[in-house]
């Protein structure tokens, strides 16, 4: 599963990235994680609000930092 956090490096973006990694580790999920801070790439993907969480190329959360429980639900499908 490809999981990406997109954001300019603000505290909310960093928090989301940390939560995603922690949840994946705690749940034993193997993810291919990437943090994207390139504004041009975000624009190309249609991301206007950050932080954004993308799973397998689909934006599942934008403009907010979901709780760890919400991230578990997202990653476990």
C-alpha positions in Angstrom: 0.0 0.0 0.0 1.4 3.4 -1.0 0.7 6.0 1.7 1.7 9.7 1.2 1.4 12.8 3.3 1.5 16.0 1.4 2.2 19.3 3.0 4.7 22.2 3.2 6.3 21.0 6.4 4.0 22.7 8.9 3.4 21.2 12.4 0.1 19.7 11.3 1.8 18.0 8.4 4.5 16.6 10.6 2.0 15.4 13.1 0.0 13.5 10.4 3.2 11.9 9.1 4.2 10.8 12.6 0.7 9.4 13.3 0.6 7.4 10.0 4.0 5.8 10.6 3.1 5.0 14.3 -0.3 3.5 13.3 1.3 1.4 10.5 4.0 0.1 12.9 1.6 -0.6 15.7 -0.8 -2.5 13.4 2.0 -4.4 11.6 1.0 -2.9 8.3 3.6 -2.8 5.5 3.3 0.5 3.8 5.4 2.3 1.2 5.4 5.8 2.9 6.4 9.1 1.4 6.2 12.7 2.5 5.8 15.2 -0.3 6.5 18.9 0.3 6.8 20.0 -3.3 4.0 22.6 -3.9 4.0 22.1 -7.6 3.4 18.3 -7.2 0.6 19.0 -4.7 -1.0 21.4 -7.2 -0.7 18.8 -10.0 -2.5 16.3 -7.8 -5.3 18.8 -7.0 -4.4 19.2 -3.4 -5.4 22.7 -2.2 -5.7 22.1 1.6 -2.9 20.6 3.6 -2.1 18.3 5.2 -3.3 15.7 2.8 -3.3 12.0 3.2 -3.2 9.9 0.1 -3.6 6.1 -0.1 -2.8 4.4 -3.3 -3.1 7.7 -5.2 -6.4 8.7 -3.8 -6.8 11.7 -1.4 -8.6 10.4 1.6 -8.1 13.3 4.0 -7.4 17.0 3.2 -7.1 20.0 5.4 -7.1 18.2 8.8 -5.2 15.9 11.0 -7.2 12.7 11.6 -6.9 10.9 14.9 -4.9 7.7 15.2 -8.2 5.7 15.3 -9.3 7.4 12.1 -6.0 6.6 10.5 -6.3 2.9 11.6 -9.7 2.7 9.9 -8.3 4.3 6.7 -5.3 2.1 6.5 -7.2 -1.1 7.3 -9.8 -0.3 4.7 
